[in-house]
Amino acid sequence: MVSTLRNYRHARTSPASALIPVLQKIQEQLGYIPRCAIKQVSKTLKIPMSRIYGVVTFFHQFRLYPEGKHRITLCKGTACHVNGADTNHLVLQRYLDNQTRARAR
């Protein structure tokens, strides 16, 4: 990961322009972007961790946690809400014994 950071830092005109490609590479290698990677990116590119978290949480492609074995997606739109999506969510939480990680964005 360190060599990846160095390569991108020197290849770009500014550290900010290297941020997304670096995050993509980390996610490609690890499957998600752990806190330790964000710290290292912050230190190497001299970008505040808060800004990096802002980028990671803004884009759907990035994950802060490893993916689970299964992925369940629930609609949270207005039409789904009116038709009982909240009930479905509660039932699934109970069934899974709250062993879920919410990723509502």
ABEGO torsion letter per residue (X at the ends): XAAAAAAAAAABABAAAAAAAAAAAAAAAAGBBBAAAAAAAAAAAGBBAAAAAAAAAABAABBABBBBABBBBBBABAAAAAAGAAAAAAAAAAAAGGBBBBABX
